[in-house]
Amino acid sequence: MADSPVELPNRLAILPFRNKVLLPGAIVRIRCTNPSSVKLVEQELWQKEDKGLIGVLPVRDSEATAIGSLLSPGVGSDSGGGGSKAVGSAGESSKQHLKNGKEPIQWHTKGVAARALHLSRGVEKPSGRVTYIVVLEGLCRFSVQELNARGPYHFARVSRLDMTKTELEHAEQDADLIALSRQFKATAMELISVLEQKQKTVGRTKVLLDTVPVYRLADIFVASFEISFEEQLSMLDSVDLKVRLSKANELVDRHLQSILVAEKITQKVEGQLSKSQKEFLLRQQMRAIKEELGDNDDEEDDVAALERKMQNAGMPANIWKLAQREMRRLRKMQPQQPGYSSSRAYLELLADLPWQKVSEERELDLRAAKESLDQDHYGLTKVKQRIIEYLAVRKLKPDARGPVLCFVGPPGVGKTSLASSIAKALNRKFLRISLGGVKDEADIRGHRRTYIGSMPGRLIDGLKRVSVSNPVMLLDEIDKTGSDVRGDPASALLEVLDPEQNKAFNDHYLNVPFDLSKVIFVATANKMQPIPPPLLDRMEVIELPGYTPEEKLKIAMKHLIPRVLEQHGLSTANLQIPEAMVKLIIERYTREAGVRNLERNLAALARAAAVKVAEQVKTLRLGKEIQPITTTLLDSRLADGGEVEMEVIPMGHDMSNTYENPSPMTVDEAMLEKVLGPPRFDDTEAADRVASPGVSVGLVWTSVGGEVQFVEATAMVGKGDLHLTGQLGDVIKESAQLALTWVRARAADLNLSPASDINLLESRDIHIHFPAGAVPKDGPSAGVTLVTALVSLFSNRKVRADTAMTGEMTLRGIVLPVGGVKDKVLAAHRYGIKRVILPERNLKDLSEVPSPILSGMEILLVKHIEDVLDHAFEGGCPLKSRSKL
């Protein structure tokens, strides 16, 4: 380190030092990658045996610098040194920079002559780019008198600014300078003492206080601090020793005070730091280290993007205040803290919810909507008419709070697709929420955020997925919700489906009101009985009965067959299913209210055809004119290394008859039996089942539509007990007891015993069985069927095989009306039953049965149980007396 003045040449090669300042006595490491800096290092330092001197001149990047101000006066200069001579030439250099497309830079008028202590050359990259690492030691200050470009870098005519040896000896005798030196050394020693407790290498710096001249110490100490570029320039411009020591003393004292304040705060807080706070401190330090290494993460950018997203979400004012408070809390947390992820997930939900975003509804065209419904759904005239009425009201009053439609019917009749058609007609997004098996109220209202793994309810989550606040929301299988200790979802739906309450729906996770009044709710169910009455009261029930065989045939030909062929990669050129075969599938292989099993059977036929078509595609049959290749001549030629000549066939050659096009496969009865197996149902089942006395045919309604239910009764030796089997409910058990009581009371009138005082059950038991024992059964509509089976058993007469019945009975023999009449009549029609006994008060329900079905059946209306018996037996049931009890 030089302690005496250095002799400078008149001209120095200039190395620009961007936004930094090299001070005399300081050592810096510079990475040279710029082409002009690399050229300077190569020519002035690398290729010379004696590492010469170069000038290090501070420069400031400036995009808004005027062209003529490249060489600007120093900042805070006290030397009075001028650089005005070089302004013109520097201006020319600036223009040249602008022509070359480079940004103008701002040269300072004062610099530091430096000596190269170490020089290393990096590996040359494929692009030819070379990097040099130069370690420089600052020697003395100079001022630029003239700056010119010579080749790729600049040369400057400089003049020395530091004092000569004589001037330094004279200045050291100055009393003011001596006082400033003592003050500076005292402050520096205090700083070293504080740092000595933290850093072991500070002892070397203490030696400098005794060995290095004070005018060097000022520059060395200041160079080791992190100060602004402006303060560095001010120190560089301080040529006068008094001014330099004064500024250095001020900077050292400021650095000392900042360290003392930081230590004081650390000591005060250190005792109160918890484990999480220590982690925060360590992670802050890690973040600072990563920033120095250029390994920053994008967490802050993500939080800022989330905040911008929240600003654009259109939240109401009160909710926006809550979101801002939560955002401030998030910013104070670290990503590794336990509550960070839950807080962020909550804010992301607030940002993603459609507070104001809606689907724009186009002008409703009722005629087009009706055509769309007719095209997508066959039959269901009353249902489609109700939907058209609903759409008409929406057209006249778009903001009308219409009723919540609830489609009730067996599976496979098109409930879900009807809801989708409503969304399509209104040009709204469609959202389906399945409620089957839901037993937790949190599925509707969400979990409270205090729970681990909490999440919003299905409604709020669905609205987030569709990103609009006015979709058509389908609540599917609303009759299959349960309840347990976790709450009752059906009760939670009361608020959702009430137009007076859902405009401020409160999800437990969201914890702020959300407006659901713009949502159009549609529900589906298989049966109404499980739906709680308060919830059922909020909906308008529209029943969808099962399809008739004729409707199934039309649906299959128009919708199912084209869809099945498309799903299996076939066309009518590969497979043809005649209408007669579809009718056989409906009659012999399916007995259901909907068309799902019908579609499965058609799919089975399509799969069988797909196998054959795929085999034909793989092994194309050759025509008569083309002989199959039986030798491996080509393979042997290639194996022997011989040459193979190939003949090019002209494109004009007719190849149309080369391959035979396979004819389409047509389904017949033989193929039905081969693919679907033997017929599962036939019209003789009822006749076979009632071939012996004690068996009657009833009609019941289930969640999958109407069904035919056989009732079997038999007698055996016993004590007069009644045995019931078939997985029966309490209501149907009471109906059996009531039927037996009525038959015993009317035994004499029915010619079942010679006198009324004779007990029918004396020394015998009665066993009544409902077949299909794995299926639960309940309800009052089997009353007349039970009476008929018992009368048939005791009278030893067979019930007519072509007659089925339904109806509830009283103890006095009056037949009461029942529900599900249409489904029951359709079930009888599917089984080939021609006569149906119904309560007289169900006459009004026959208007829902299609007229083609009614024209092919005989409907017998009854008021009393005696009328039922009269129609159920061949030749009637003769009674002794028509008097009623």
CORFENUR-V875394 format. One record per residue. RES is the residue in three letters. SS is DSSP state (H for helix, E for strand, - for the rest). Layout:
BEGIN
res:ss
RES:SS
RES:SS
END
This chain:
BEGIN
res:ss
MET:-
ALA:-
ASP:-
SER:-
PRO:-
VAL:-
GLU:-
LEU:-
PRO:-
ASN:-
ARG:E
LEU:E
ALA:E
ILE:E
LEU:E
PRO:E
PHE:E
ARG:E
ASN:-
LYS:-
VAL:-
LEU:-
LEU:-
PRO:-
GLY:-
ALA:-
ILE:E
VAL:E
ARG:E
ILE:E
ARG:E
CYS:E
THR:-
ASN:-
PRO:H
SER:H
SER:H
VAL:H
LYS:H
LEU:H
VAL:H
GLU:H
GLN:H
GLU:H
LEU:H
TRP:H
GLN:-
LYS:-
GLU:-
ASP:-
LYS:-
GLY:-
LEU:E
ILE:E
GLY:E
VAL:E
LEU:E
PRO:E
VAL:E
ARG:E
ASP:E
SER:-
GLU:-
ALA:-
THR:-
ALA:-
ILE:H
GLY:H
SER:H
LEU:-
LEU:E
SER:-
PRO:-
GLY:-
VAL:-
GLY:-
SER:-
ASP:-
SER:-
GLY:-
GLY:-
GLY:-
GLY:-
SER:H
LYS:H
ALA:H
VAL:H
GLY:H
SER:H
ALA:H
GLY:H
GLU:H
SER:H
SER:H
LYS:H
GLN:H
HIS:H
LEU:H
LYS:H
ASN:-
GLY:-
LYS:-
GLU:-
PRO:-
ILE:E
GLN:E
TRP:E
HIS:E
THR:E
LYS:E
GLY:E
VAL:E
ALA:E
ALA:E
ARG:E
ALA:E
LEU:E
HIS:E
LEU:E
SER:E
ARG:E
GLY:-
VAL:-
GLU:-
LYS:-
PRO:-
SER:-
GLY:-
ARG:-
VAL:-
THR:-
TYR:E
ILE:E
VAL:E
VAL:E
LEU:E
GLU:E
GLY:E
LEU:E
CYS:E
ARG:E
PHE:E
SER:E
VAL:E
GLN:E
GLU:E
LEU:E
ASN:E
ALA:E
ARG:E
GLY:-
PRO:-
TYR:E
HIS:E
PHE:E
ALA:E
ARG:E
VAL:E
SER:E
ARG:E
LEU:-
ASP:-
MET:-
THR:-
LYS:H
THR:H
GLU:H
LEU:H
GLU:H
HIS:H
ALA:H
GLU:-
GLN:-
ASP:-
ALA:H
ASP:H
LEU:H
ILE:H
ALA:H
LEU:H
SER:H
ARG:H
GLN:H
PHE:H
LYS:H
ALA:H
THR:H
ALA:H
MET:H
GLU:H
LEU:H
ILE:H
SER:H
VAL:H
LEU:H
GLU:H
GLN:-
LYS:-
GLN:-
LYS:-
THR:-
VAL:H
GLY:H
ARG:H
THR:H
LYS:H
VAL:H
LEU:H
LEU:H
ASP:H
THR:H
VAL:-
PRO:-
VAL:H
TYR:H
ARG:H
LEU:H
ALA:H
ASP:H
ILE:H
PHE:H
VAL:H
ALA:H
SER:-
PHE:-
GLU:-
ILE:-
SER:-
PHE:H
GLU:H
GLU:H
GLN:H
LEU:H
SER:H
MET:H
LEU:H
ASP:H
SER:-
VAL:-
ASP:-
LEU:H
LYS:H
VAL:H
ARG:H
LEU:H
SER:H
LYS:H
ALA:H
ASN:H
GLU:H
LEU:H
VAL:H
ASP:H
ARG:H
HIS:H
LEU:H
GLN:H
SER:H
ILE:H
LEU:H
VAL:H
ALA:H
GLU:H
LYS:H
ILE:H
THR:H
GLN:H
LYS:H
VAL:H
GLU:H
GLY:-
GLN:-
LEU:-
SER:-
LYS:H
SER:H
GLN:H
LYS:H
GLU:H
PHE:H
LEU:H
LEU:H
ARG:H
GLN:H
GLN:H
MET:H
ARG:H
ALA:H
ILE:H
LYS:H
GLU:H
GLU:H
LEU:H
GLY:-
ASP:-
ASN:-
ASP:-
ASP:-
GLU:H
GLU:H
ASP:H
ASP:H
VAL:H
ALA:H
ALA:H
LEU:H
GLU:H
ARG:H
LYS:H
MET:H
GLN:H
ASN:-
ALA:-
GLY:-
MET:-
PRO:-
ALA:H
ASN:H
ILE:H
TRP:H
LYS:H
LEU:H
ALA:H
GLN:H
ARG:H
GLU:H
MET:H
ARG:H
ARG:H
LEU:H
ARG:H
LYS:-
MET:-
GLN:-
PRO:-
GLN:-
GLN:-
PRO:-
GLY:-
TYR:H
SER:H
SER:H
SER:H
ARG:H
ALA:H
TYR:H
LEU:H
GLU:H
LEU:H
LEU:H
ALA:H
ASP:H
LEU:-
PRO:-
TRP:-
GLN:-
LYS:-
VAL:-
SER:-
GLU:-
GLU:-
ARG:-
GLU:-
LEU:-
ASP:-
LEU:H
ARG:H
ALA:H
ALA:H
LYS:H
GLU:H
SER:H
LEU:H
ASP:H
GLN:H
ASP:H
HIS:-
TYR:-
GLY:-
LEU:-
THR:H
LYS:H
VAL:H
LYS:H
GLN:H
ARG:H
ILE:H
ILE:H
GLU:H
TYR:H
LEU:H
ALA:H
VAL:H
ARG:H
LYS:H
LEU:H
LYS:-
PRO:-
ASP:-
ALA:-
ARG:-
GLY:-
PRO:-
VAL:E
LEU:E
CYS:E
PHE:E
VAL:E
GLY:E
PRO:-
PRO:-
GLY:-
VAL:-
GLY:-
LYS:H
THR:H
SER:H
LEU:H
ALA:H
SER:H
SER:H
ILE:H
ALA:H
LYS:H
ALA:H
LEU:H
ASN:-
ARG:-
LYS:-
PHE:E
LEU:E
ARG:E
ILE:E
SER:E
LEU:-
GLY:-
GLY:-
VAL:-
LYS:-
ASP:-
GLU:-
ALA:H
ASP:H
ILE:H
ARG:H
GLY:-
HIS:-
ARG:-
ARG:-
THR:-
TYR:-
ILE:-
GLY:-
SER:-
MET:-
PRO:-
GLY:-
ARG:H
LEU:H
ILE:H
ASP:H
GLY:H
LEU:H
LYS:H
ARG:H
VAL:H
SER:-
VAL:-
SER:-
ASN:-
PRO:-
VAL:E
MET:E
LEU:E
LEU:E
ASP:E
GLU:-
ILE:H
ASP:H
LYS:H
THR:-
GLY:-
SER:E
ASP:E
VAL:-
ARG:-
GLY:E
ASP:E
PRO:H
ALA:H
SER:H
ALA:H
LEU:H
LEU:H
GLU:H
VAL:H
LEU:H
ASP:-
PRO:-
GLU:-
GLN:-
ASN:H
LYS:H
ALA:H
PHE:E
ASN:E
ASP:-
HIS:-
TYR:-
LEU:-
ASN:-
VAL:-
PRO:E
PHE:E
ASP:-
LEU:-
SER:-
LYS:-
VAL:-
ILE:E
PHE:E
VAL:E
ALA:E
THR:E
ALA:E
ASN:-
LYS:-
MET:-
GLN:-
PRO:-
ILE:-
PRO:-
PRO:H
PRO:H
LEU:H
LEU:H
ASP:H
ARG:-
MET:E
GLU:E
VAL:E
ILE:E
GLU:E
LEU:E
PRO:-
GLY:-
TYR:-
THR:-
PRO:H
GLU:H
GLU:H
LYS:H
LEU:H
LYS:H
ILE:H
ALA:H
MET:H
LYS:H
HIS:H
LEU:H
ILE:H
PRO:H
ARG:H
VAL:H
LEU:H
GLU:H
GLN:H
HIS:-
GLY:-
LEU:-
SER:-
THR:-
ALA:-
ASN:-
LEU:E
GLN:E
ILE:-
PRO:-
GLU:H
ALA:H
MET:H
VAL:H
LYS:H
LEU:H
ILE:H
ILE:H
GLU:H
ARG:H
TYR:-
THR:-
ARG:-
GLU:-
ALA:-
GLY:-
VAL:-
ARG:H
ASN:H
LEU:H
GLU:H
ARG:H
ASN:H
LEU:H
ALA:H
ALA:H
LEU:H
ALA:H
ARG:H
ALA:H
ALA:H
ALA:H
VAL:H
LYS:H
VAL:H
ALA:H
GLU:H
GLN:H
VAL:H
LYS:H
THR:-
LEU:-
ARG:-
LEU:E
GLY:-
LYS:-
GLU:-
ILE:-
GLN:-
PRO:-
ILE:-
THR:-
THR:-
THR:-
LEU:H
LEU:H
ASP:H
SER:H
ARG:H
LEU:H
ALA:H
ASP:-
GLY:-
GLY:-
GLU:-
VAL:-
GLU:-
MET:-
GLU:-
VAL:-
ILE:-
PRO:-
MET:-
GLY:-
HIS:-
ASP:-
MET:-
SER:-
ASN:-
THR:-
TYR:E
GLU:-
ASN:-
PRO:-
SER:-
PRO:-
MET:E
THR:E
VAL:-
ASP:-
GLU:H
ALA:H
MET:H
LEU:H
GLU:H
LYS:H
VAL:H
LEU:H
GLY:-
PRO:-
PRO:-
ARG:-
PHE:-
ASP:-
ASP:-
THR:-
GLU:H
ALA:H
ALA:H
ASP:H
ARG:H
VAL:-
ALA:-
SER:-
PRO:-
GLY:-
VAL:E
SER:E
VAL:E
GLY:E
LEU:E
VAL:E
TRP:E
THR:E
SER:-
VAL:-
GLY:E
GLY:E
GLU:E
VAL:E
GLN:E
PHE:E
VAL:E
GLU:E
ALA:E
THR:E
ALA:E
MET:E
VAL:E
GLY:-
LYS:-
GLY:-
ASP:-
LEU:E
HIS:E
LEU:E
THR:E
GLY:-
GLN:-
LEU:E
GLY:-
ASP:H
VAL:H
ILE:H
LYS:H
GLU:H
SER:H
ALA:H
GLN:H
LEU:H
ALA:H
LEU:H
THR:H
TRP:H
VAL:H
ARG:H
ALA:H
ARG:-
ALA:-
ALA:-
ASP:-
LEU:-
ASN:-
LEU:-
SER:-
PRO:-
ALA:-
SER:-
ASP:-
ILE:-
ASN:-
LEU:-
LEU:-
GLU:-
SER:-
ARG:E
ASP:E
ILE:E
HIS:E
ILE:E
HIS:E
PHE:E
PRO:-
ALA:-
GLY:-
ALA:-
VAL:-
PRO:-
LYS:E
ASP:-
GLY:-
PRO:-
SER:-
ALA:-
GLY:H
VAL:H
THR:H
LEU:H
VAL:H
THR:H
ALA:H
LEU:H
VAL:H
SER:H
LEU:H
PHE:H
SER:H
ASN:-
ARG:-
LYS:-
VAL:E
ARG:-
ALA:-
ASP:-
THR:E
ALA:E
MET:E
THR:-
GLY:-
GLU:E
MET:E
THR:-
LEU:-
ARG:-
GLY:-
ILE:E
VAL:E
LEU:E
PRO:-
VAL:-
GLY:-
GLY:-
VAL:H
LYS:H
ASP:H
LYS:H
VAL:H
LEU:H
ALA:H
ALA:H
HIS:H
ARG:H
TYR:-
GLY:-
ILE:-
LYS:-
ARG:E
VAL:E
ILE:E
LEU:E
PRO:E
GLU:H
ARG:H
ASN:H
LEU:H
LYS:H
ASP:H
LEU:H
SER:H
GLU:H
VAL:-
PRO:-
SER:H
PRO:H
ILE:H
LEU:H
SER:H
GLY:-
MET:-
GLU:E
ILE:E
LEU:E
LEU:E
VAL:E
LYS:-
HIS:E
ILE:H
GLU:H
ASP:H
VAL:H
LEU:H
ASP:H
HIS:H
ALA:H
PHE:E
GLU:-
GLY:-
GLY:-
CYS:-
PRO:-
LEU:-
LYS:-
SER:-
ARG:-
SER:-
LYS:-
LEU:-
END
